[in-house]
Amino acid sequence: MAQNAGHSYQNQIYDALRKFNSLNEENGIDVTFSVKNTKIYLEVKGDSSSALDYGQAAIELSKGTGRWQFKKKDEFTSILDSVGILEFVSRHWQNNKHTYLKEEELRLRRTLGPQASAPIARTSARNARRDSTRQISYITSESGQATFKITGQAPEIIDVNLQSVGLDDNLLLNAIRKYYNLKGVNYIQIKNKGLFRISEKDPLEEISGGSLRVPLFKPLQSGFTARLKNYRKGQYDYTVALKIPGTLSLGVGYANVNRTIAGSPQKSQISVSLDNHEFINYLDELNQS
Protein backbone atom coordinates (compact mmCIF):
# COMPACT_ATOMS: atom_id res chain seq x y z
CA MET A 1 0.00 0.00 0.00
CA ALA A 2 1.37 3.42 -0.95
CA GLN A 3 2.21 5.79 1.88
CA ASN A 4 0.35 9.05 2.19
CA ALA A 5 2.26 12.33 2.46
CA GLY A 6 1.99 12.39 6.25
CA HIS A 7 3.56 8.96 6.75
CA SER A 8 6.25 9.71 4.17
CA TYR A 9 7.23 12.86 6.05
CA GLN A 10 7.17 11.00 9.37
CA ASN A 11 9.62 8.46 7.96
CA GLN A 12 11.78 11.31 6.69
CA ILE A 13 12.03 12.79 10.20
CA TYR A 14 12.68 9.35 11.68
CA ASP A 15 15.58 8.86 9.25
CA ALA A 16 16.99 12.33 10.01
CA LEU A 17 17.12 11.42 13.72
CA ARG A 18 18.70 7.96 13.38
CA LYS A 19 21.92 9.15 15.07
CA PHE A 20 19.75 9.89 18.13
CA ASN A 21 18.47 6.30 18.39
CA SER A 22 15.12 7.22 16.86
CA LEU A 23 12.13 4.89 17.02
CA ASN A 24 9.19 5.03 14.61
CA GLU A 25 5.60 4.70 15.93
CA GLU A 26 6.43 3.38 19.38
CA ASN A 27 3.59 3.19 21.94
CA GLY A 28 1.38 5.60 20.01
CA ILE A 29 4.14 8.22 19.57
CA ASP A 30 5.13 9.10 15.99
CA VAL A 31 8.88 9.40 16.62
CA THR A 32 10.96 8.93 19.78
CA PHE A 33 14.62 9.98 19.98
CA SER A 34 17.24 10.69 22.67
CA VAL A 35 19.52 13.66 23.34
CA LYS A 36 22.05 13.22 26.19
CA ASN A 37 20.11 10.17 27.41
CA THR A 38 16.89 12.17 27.65
CA LYS A 39 14.02 10.68 25.66
CA ILE A 40 12.13 13.11 23.46
CA TYR A 41 8.59 12.28 22.27
CA LEU A 42 7.58 13.80 18.97
CA GLU A 43 4.38 14.24 16.96
CA VAL A 44 4.94 14.73 13.21
CA LYS A 45 2.58 16.51 10.82
CA GLY A 46 3.21 16.43 7.09
CA ASP A 47 1.73 19.85 6.33
CA SER A 48 0.00 22.80 7.95
CA SER A 49 -3.37 22.63 6.18
CA SER A 50 -6.78 22.65 7.83
CA ALA A 51 -7.32 19.09 6.61
CA LEU A 52 -5.18 17.68 9.40
CA ASP A 53 -6.69 16.05 12.48
CA TYR A 54 -5.20 16.84 15.88
CA GLY A 55 -6.84 14.03 17.79
CA GLN A 56 -10.10 12.29 16.89
CA ALA A 57 -12.67 9.98 18.44
CA ALA A 58 -15.41 7.76 17.00
CA ILE A 59 -19.03 8.50 17.90
CA GLU A 60 -22.30 6.61 17.40
CA LEU A 61 -26.01 7.29 17.66
CA SER A 62 -27.56 5.82 20.81
CA LYS A 63 -30.66 3.79 19.97
CA GLY A 64 -31.98 4.36 23.46
CA THR A 65 -31.66 8.16 23.74
CA GLY A 66 -31.39 9.14 20.07
CA ARG A 67 -28.36 11.26 20.94
CA TRP A 68 -24.73 10.94 19.90
CA GLN A 69 -22.21 9.33 22.24
CA PHE A 70 -18.56 8.26 22.15
CA LYS A 71 -17.99 4.66 21.12
CA LYS A 72 -15.14 4.43 23.61
CA LYS A 73 -14.75 6.53 26.72
CA ASP A 74 -11.28 7.59 27.87
CA GLU A 75 -9.42 10.69 29.12
CA PHE A 76 -9.41 12.27 25.68
CA THR A 77 -13.14 11.83 25.09
CA SER A 78 -13.79 13.30 28.54
CA ILE A 79 -11.97 16.45 27.36
CA LEU A 80 -14.12 16.57 24.23
CA ASP A 81 -17.24 15.91 26.30
CA SER A 82 -16.45 18.77 28.68
CA VAL A 83 -16.07 21.14 25.72
CA GLY A 84 -19.65 20.36 24.70
CA ILE A 85 -18.94 18.83 21.29
CA LEU A 86 -21.50 16.02 21.57
CA GLU A 87 -24.26 18.42 22.51
CA PHE A 88 -23.44 20.45 19.43
CA VAL A 89 -23.42 17.36 17.18
CA SER A 90 -26.66 16.02 18.64
CA ARG A 91 -28.34 19.36 17.98
CA HIS A 92 -27.43 19.34 14.28
CA TRP A 93 -27.72 15.61 13.66
CA GLN A 94 -30.93 15.12 15.60
CA ASN A 95 -32.96 14.06 12.56
CA ASN A 96 -32.40 10.37 11.87
CA LYS A 97 -32.89 10.81 8.14
CA HIS A 98 -29.40 12.34 8.03
CA THR A 99 -27.91 9.22 9.58
CA TYR A 100 -25.86 7.45 6.96
CA LEU A 101 -26.19 3.68 6.58
CA LYS A 102 -22.91 1.87 6.01
CA GLU A 103 -24.77 -0.79 4.05
CA GLU A 104 -25.59 1.78 1.36
CA GLU A 105 -21.94 2.49 0.67
CA LEU A 106 -21.13 -1.20 0.62
CA ARG A 107 -23.99 -1.71 -1.87
CA LEU A 108 -22.54 1.04 -4.07
CA ARG A 109 -19.15 -0.63 -4.09
CA ARG A 110 -20.68 -4.00 -5.03
CA THR A 111 -22.84 -2.44 -7.76
CA LEU A 112 -20.11 -0.29 -9.29
CA GLY A 113 -17.50 -3.02 -9.20
CA PRO A 114 -14.29 -3.81 -7.32
CA GLN A 115 -10.72 -2.90 -8.31
CA ALA A 116 -11.30 -2.29 -12.04
CA SER A 117 -13.59 0.65 -11.37
CA ALA A 118 -12.43 1.56 -7.86
CA PRO A 119 -12.08 5.31 -8.61
CA ILE A 120 -15.69 5.45 -9.84
CA ALA A 121 -16.86 3.50 -6.80
CA ARG A 122 -14.96 5.78 -4.42
CA THR A 123 -16.36 8.92 -6.01
CA SER A 124 -19.95 7.65 -6.02
CA ALA A 125 -19.66 6.43 -2.44
CA ARG A 126 -18.19 9.75 -1.33
CA ASN A 127 -21.00 11.70 -2.98
CA ALA A 128 -23.62 9.45 -1.39
CA ARG A 129 -22.00 9.94 2.00
CA ARG A 130 -21.98 13.72 1.65
CA ASP A 131 -25.58 13.81 0.45
CA SER A 132 -26.86 11.81 3.39
CA THR A 133 -24.78 13.18 6.28
CA ARG A 134 -23.90 16.83 6.70
CA GLN A 135 -20.38 17.64 7.85
CA ILE A 136 -20.32 20.01 10.81
CA SER A 137 -17.42 22.37 11.39
CA TYR A 138 -16.95 24.76 14.29
CA ILE A 139 -14.16 27.32 14.66
CA THR A 140 -13.26 29.57 17.57
CA SER A 141 -10.44 32.07 17.96
CA GLU A 142 -8.70 33.97 20.76
CA SER A 143 -10.64 37.09 19.78
CA GLY A 144 -13.84 35.41 20.97
CA GLN A 145 -15.30 35.27 17.46
CA ALA A 146 -16.78 31.95 16.44
CA THR A 147 -18.08 30.53 13.22
CA PHE A 148 -19.67 27.20 12.50
CA LYS A 149 -20.35 25.72 9.12
CA ILE A 150 -22.85 23.04 8.27
CA THR A 151 -22.03 21.57 4.90
CA GLY A 152 -24.85 19.97 2.93
CA GLN A 153 -25.66 20.49 -0.73
CA ALA A 154 -24.45 24.09 -0.46
CA PRO A 155 -22.03 25.20 2.28
CA GLU A 156 -23.54 27.61 4.76
CA ILE A 157 -21.47 29.81 7.08
CA ILE A 158 -23.22 31.35 10.05
CA ASP A 159 -21.79 33.70 12.68
CA VAL A 160 -22.91 32.60 16.09
CA ASN A 161 -22.76 33.72 19.67
CA LEU A 162 -20.58 31.39 21.74
CA GLN A 163 -23.01 31.27 24.63
CA SER A 164 -25.93 30.36 22.38
CA VAL A 165 -23.91 27.51 20.88
CA GLY A 166 -23.06 26.21 24.34
CA LEU A 167 -19.38 25.54 23.65
CA ASP A 168 -16.56 26.53 25.99
CA ASP A 169 -14.09 28.36 23.74
CA ASN A 170 -11.23 28.29 26.26
CA LEU A 171 -11.45 24.51 26.59
CA LEU A 172 -11.66 24.11 22.84
CA LEU A 173 -8.55 26.21 22.25
CA ASN A 174 -6.62 24.13 24.79
CA ALA A 175 -8.01 20.73 23.81
CA ILE A 176 -5.35 19.98 21.19
CA ARG A 177 -2.45 20.54 23.59
CA LYS A 178 -4.26 18.60 26.30
CA TYR A 179 -4.68 15.67 23.91
CA TYR A 180 -0.95 15.50 23.19
CA ASN A 181 -0.10 15.95 26.85
CA LEU A 182 -2.19 12.84 27.53
CA LYS A 183 -0.07 10.99 24.98
CA GLY A 184 3.14 12.23 26.63
CA VAL A 185 4.27 14.21 23.56
CA ASN A 186 6.94 16.89 24.14
CA TYR A 187 7.12 18.51 20.70
CA ILE A 188 5.31 18.68 17.41
CA GLN A 189 7.22 19.00 14.10
CA ILE A 190 5.18 20.51 11.25
CA LYS A 191 6.54 20.45 7.73
CA ASN A 192 7.54 23.89 6.45
CA LYS A 193 6.68 25.39 9.86
CA GLY A 194 9.19 24.03 12.35
CA LEU A 195 9.44 22.44 15.78
CA PHE A 196 7.08 23.52 18.58
CA ARG A 197 6.79 22.66 22.26
CA ILE A 198 3.51 21.08 23.27
CA SER A 199 4.37 19.94 26.82
CA GLU A 200 4.69 22.14 29.91
CA LYS A 201 8.39 21.34 30.24
CA ASP A 202 10.97 22.00 27.54
CA PRO A 203 13.55 19.15 27.74
CA LEU A 204 15.71 20.61 24.97
CA GLU A 205 15.96 23.95 26.77
CA GLU A 206 17.17 22.14 29.89
CA ILE A 207 19.71 20.09 27.91
CA SER A 208 21.02 23.22 26.16
CA GLY A 209 21.32 25.21 29.38
CA GLY A 210 18.86 27.79 28.07
CA SER A 211 20.51 28.38 24.67
CA LEU A 212 17.62 26.69 22.89
CA ARG A 213 14.02 27.63 23.51
CA VAL A 214 11.45 25.85 21.39
CA PRO A 215 8.38 28.07 20.80
CA LEU A 216 5.09 27.01 22.34
CA PHE A 217 2.52 25.39 20.06
CA LYS A 218 -0.22 28.01 20.33
CA PRO A 219 -2.46 28.39 17.27
CA LEU A 220 -4.60 31.50 17.04
CA GLN A 221 -7.61 29.41 16.06
CA SER A 222 -8.85 25.92 16.71
CA GLY A 223 -12.02 23.98 16.09
CA PHE A 224 -13.45 20.61 15.23
CA THR A 225 -15.37 18.75 12.55
CA ALA A 226 -17.91 15.95 12.79
CA ARG A 227 -18.28 13.67 9.78
CA LEU A 228 -18.51 10.13 8.50
CA LYS A 229 -14.95 8.96 7.85
CA ASN A 230 -13.72 6.16 5.65
CA TYR A 231 -10.90 4.38 7.51
CA ARG A 232 -10.44 1.39 5.23
CA LYS A 233 -12.33 0.01 2.26
CA GLY A 234 -15.83 -0.75 3.45
CA GLN A 235 -15.20 0.41 7.05
CA TYR A 236 -16.63 3.69 8.26
CA ASP A 237 -17.10 5.55 11.49
CA TYR A 238 -18.68 8.82 12.49
CA THR A 239 -15.92 10.87 14.10
CA VAL A 240 -15.28 14.18 15.79
CA ALA A 241 -11.79 15.53 15.13
CA LEU A 242 -9.97 18.56 16.47
CA LYS A 243 -8.80 20.91 13.73
CA ILE A 244 -6.79 24.06 13.16
CA PRO A 245 -8.70 25.94 10.45
CA GLY A 246 -7.09 27.72 7.55
CA THR A 247 -3.37 28.41 7.36
CA LEU A 248 -1.54 27.50 10.56
CA SER A 249 -0.12 30.72 12.05
CA LEU A 250 2.67 30.12 14.57
CA GLY A 251 5.84 31.87 15.70
CA VAL A 252 9.27 30.77 14.51
CA GLY A 253 11.84 29.49 17.00
CA TYR A 254 15.56 30.14 16.93
CA ALA A 255 18.49 28.59 18.77
CA ASN A 256 21.42 30.74 19.92
CA VAL A 257 24.55 28.91 18.82
CA ASN A 258 28.20 29.64 19.60
CA ARG A 259 30.17 29.97 16.37
CA THR A 260 33.74 31.02 15.60
CA ILE A 261 33.59 33.59 12.81
CA ALA A 262 36.78 35.22 11.46
CA GLY A 263 38.69 33.82 14.42
CA SER A 264 36.42 35.26 17.13
CA PRO A 265 33.57 33.57 19.05
CA GLN A 266 30.13 34.92 18.18
CA LYS A 267 26.51 34.07 18.80
CA SER A 268 24.40 33.19 15.78
CA GLN A 269 20.82 32.04 15.37
CA ILE A 270 19.50 29.00 13.54
CA SER A 271 15.87 28.14 12.91
CA VAL A 272 14.36 25.46 15.13
CA SER A 273 13.13 22.80 12.73
CA LEU A 274 13.95 19.17 12.12
CA ASP A 275 13.84 20.03 8.40
CA ASN A 276 16.93 22.17 9.02
CA HIS A 277 20.22 20.21 8.72
CA GLU A 278 22.02 22.92 10.71
CA PHE A 279 19.62 22.40 13.60
CA ILE A 280 20.12 18.61 13.44
CA ASN A 281 23.89 19.24 13.64
CA TYR A 282 23.32 21.53 16.62
CA LEU A 283 21.40 18.76 18.42
CA ASP A 284 24.29 16.41 17.66
CA GLU A 285 26.72 18.87 19.25
CA LEU A 286 24.49 19.00 22.33
CA ASN A 287 24.37 15.23 22.41
CA GLN A 288 28.17 14.94 22.24
CA SER A 289 28.93 17.69 24.79
Secondary structure, 3 states (H helix, E strand, C coil): CCCCHHHHHHHHHHHHCHHHCCEEEECCEEEEEEECCEEEEEEEECCCCCCCCCCEEEEEECCCCCCEEECCCCHHHHHHHHHCHHHHHHHHCCCHHHCCCHHHHHHHHHHHCCHHHHHHHHHHHHHHHHHHCCEEEEEEECCCCEEEEEECCCCEEEECCHHHHCCCHHHHHHHHHHHHHHHCCCEEEECCCEEEECCCCCHHHHHHCCCECCCECCCCEEEEEEEEEEEECCEEEEEEEEECCCCCCCCCCEEEEEEEECCEEEEEEEECCCCCHHHHHHHHHHHHC
